[in-house]
Amino acid sequence: MALQLRTHISTAETDYGTVLLDERSGQYWQLNATGALVVQTLRDGGTQAEAVATLVDQFEVDESQANADVAALLDGLHSAGLVTS
């Protein structure tokens, strides 16, 4: 899944993850380290399964929880109109 941020969304890395800013509305979203890792993996051309595997490898989370978390994050990003895929 090639995940792309919409053209009006900008990002900033922080000590705690990544901030997504909707330049049209002024709203922003804070992604923690795991969310930022998922988004970066997908933006780099990784698949959803690869994002899950990366979470399992780098954080203490089992595969079923990582899968549910990745799916929920993607659903939220799409619902908020922040990304296209």
Order of alpha helices (4+ residues) and beta strands (2+ residues): beta-beta-beta-beta-alpha-alpha-alpha-beta
